[in-house]
Amino acid sequence: MNYNNIEELINDRHSVKQFDPNYKIPHEEMDEMIQLATKAPSSVNMQPWRFAVVESDEAKAKLRPLIRFNTPQNDTSSAMIVIFGDLQCLENSEHIYSSAVEHGMMPKEVKEKNLPIIQGMYNQLPRQAMSDIVKIDSTLAAMQLMLIARTYGYDTNPIGGFEHDKIGEALGYPLDRYVPVLIIAIGKAVKEGRPSYRMSVERVVNYL
Ligand SMILES: Cc1cc2nc3c(=O)[nH]c(=O)nc-3n(C[C@H](O)[C@H](O)[C@H](O)COP(=O)(O)O)c2cc1C
């Protein structure tokens, strides 16, 4: 899909819940879309988002009892992308900051000064605070993924209605480490999404 501008792209995204069940997204394309989505900003660039791309019949069967009224999306989508936030994302901190230095994106001194501070800060955060951070970060990537999907000719439906306490274990993402954030159903639409109402700016904005 070609879009002339971001406004057109944003206006064109609607939740779609019925997809062509025979269409699978090639992994190369899925990887490209996810790679672009991960250009999203994240707290101290820790990139805690993890994507479980549920596409096989076996994996979808595991998901089915855990997604309440959202079974049509599971049954017809190319994939249900279950996004988790990694509470132990700090494990990648050395890799991320060293790579930034290697690629000339960050002076070595900045890494050496900032990384220990960041590690110290994250290490002493309570679970709830860390969970809030990884959820915010992962949600930003999720939104980008939905818009990027449109440019690849796919449609999506964000899904929050699932068993948050069970989904991780079912997919090999244990709850003590991974916080479930959102599922994104993705595929080729067979039934177009409908425009949905948005409140006026006056109702939601307050200039102070
Ligand atoms: C966090 C979140 C959770 C949602 N959960 C569900 C869900 O469980 N099932 C569903 O069909 N749609 C779900 N939606 C989709 C919303 O109903 C939809 O985005 C909203 O009505 C606006 O419509 P639009 O996406 O077409 O603009 C969810 C959306 C968000 C952002």
The ligand as a Gaussian input file, in Angstrom:
#p B3LYP/6-31G(d) Opt

LIG

0 1
 C       -5.564000      -2.190000      24.409000
 C       -6.624000      -2.588000      23.429000
 C       -7.339000      -3.747000      23.640000
 C       -8.301000      -4.158000      22.708000
 N       -8.916000      -5.363000      22.874000
 C       -9.744000      -5.824000      21.919000
 C      -10.283000      -7.143000      22.020000
 O      -10.023000      -7.881000      22.965000
 N      -11.086000      -7.563000      21.012000
 C      -11.380000      -6.781000      19.927000
 O      -12.105000      -7.237000      19.052000
 N      -10.869000      -5.537000      19.812000
 C      -10.069000      -5.041000      20.777000
 N       -9.509000      -3.783000      20.653000
 C       -9.847000      -2.966000      19.476000
 C      -10.711000      -1.749000      19.831000
 O      -12.032000      -2.150000      20.067000
 C      -10.633000      -0.757000      18.680000
 O       -9.272000      -0.380000      18.504000
 C      -11.464000       0.507000      18.916000
 O      -12.833000       0.182000      18.960000
 C      -11.241000       1.551000      17.848000
 O      -11.448000       1.009000      16.558000
 P      -10.318000       1.022000      15.436000
 O       -9.187000       0.169000      15.929000
 O      -10.955000       0.441000      14.228000
 O       -9.893000       2.438000      15.239000
 C       -8.580000      -3.352000      21.571000
 C       -7.863000      -2.163000      21.391000
 C       -6.901000      -1.792000      22.288000
 C       -6.100000      -0.540000      22.031000

